[in-house]
Amino acid sequence: MLMVGLLEIKKDKKMWELLKYNSYWLKELNRDPSKVKLYKEDMKVKYKLRTTDKINEAIDNIDLISNVLSALK
């Protein structure tokens, strides 16, 4: 199971980068390979890849554009 998880992590650049900078995950994944799902969730939180993060970013961009347009009036 660990090999499959490690191969999956190596394919994704963001997952591999997170593993390099947060090496404690190596220990966790070696002890329990089923924690790959938790690792993915942690990566999504740290790199703001969740759907809610994307929606918030879009709202922030819309607010910025509307503020710029109102300042130009």
C-alpha positions, -999 to +999 in steps of 0.1 A: +000+000+000+028+024+008+043+020-027+010+029-043+006+059-021+042+070-027+038+067-065+007+087-063+024+114-043+054+115-067+031+121-097+016+153-082+041+182-078+022+199-050+019+167-030+056+160-035+066+195-025+045+194+007+062+161+016+096+177+012+087+206+035+067+186+060+087+155+064+067+144+095+042+130+069+068+105+058+067+090+093+029+091+094+026+075+060+052+048+068+033+039+100-001+039+084-003+040+046-041+045+047-034+081+058-028+092+022-063+105+022-056+127+052-023+138+035-043+149+005-067+169+026-038+186+044-023+195+010-056+210-002-058+231+030-023+243+029-023+252-009-059+265-007-072+240-033-106+234-017-138+245-034-145+270-006-111+286-011-117+290-048-151+306-042-136+330-016-108+339-040-133+346-068-154+368-045-123+387-034-114+393-071-149+406-078-147+429-048-113+442-060-126+449-095-157+466-082-137+488-059-113+498-087-142+506-110-160+527-083-127+546-076-124+554-113-159+570-114 
